[in-house]
Amino acid sequence: MAPAGDDRSAIVRFLGGDGLDAAGRSFADVVAMDDHAIERHHDFIQWLFPLDEPSQAVPSSPVLTPADIALLRASAMAQRRLGEASARMLRFYRMTARWRQSFDHNHLRITRIIKSLRLLAGDAAAEAFKAAILDEASGTAISVTALRFWEEA
């Protein structure tokens, strides 16, 4: 719960301060999840990598407002956390193989991550994550449709 007088949104508190996600997890709790938990849980990615559009997978997820975007772009803590979250997800994709198939729910997560990084951390962060993912996906059965979504994100 936010302290009295804290009018920041839940997503700004989560990424830029000490807020909790809808499941009551802190940022540290989420990035500390093991690979099995990351694969099994589907309600955290929208908190690590929010967008300015509703999630089709988890409709109750936060949706960024223009004010949220400005605050998160200006927050050193949020930028640091976006970097930590990106590194954690990249480590997950490097260490697991299930997503390297024609279709997998992780393909949608990857698109979200690239879009969110572009929106909140800038083109360089988005392009670096995308390049690393494309390198990991090279020579796999991932569909051209998923690859196109990542290229366009």
C-alpha angles and dihedrals in degrees: 000000000000119000116255110280094023103126096171115123120257092254093051090050090048097049099027104035141355104313129134130232122241090275092054095255124140122224088256090053092053099048089045092059113118121240092263091055092047090053094045101044119070103178103071104065092072088057096047092044111023124184136201090245131066120268114246090202098048108020093185092062120117118273116207119239122206088257091052091051092051093048094047093047090052096044116097089198093053091048091050091048093049087054091049092047091049091050091049094050092045089052088051092052092047093049100043130060105189093092092057094088137095094275131009135151088244089071088067090047090053091052089050092049093052093046093047093048090050090050098044109021102026140247096298093058092045093048093047092053092045092050091051092049093047089051090052091046095051112122095009131118094254109142123253087236092061091045090051092051090053092048091050096043 
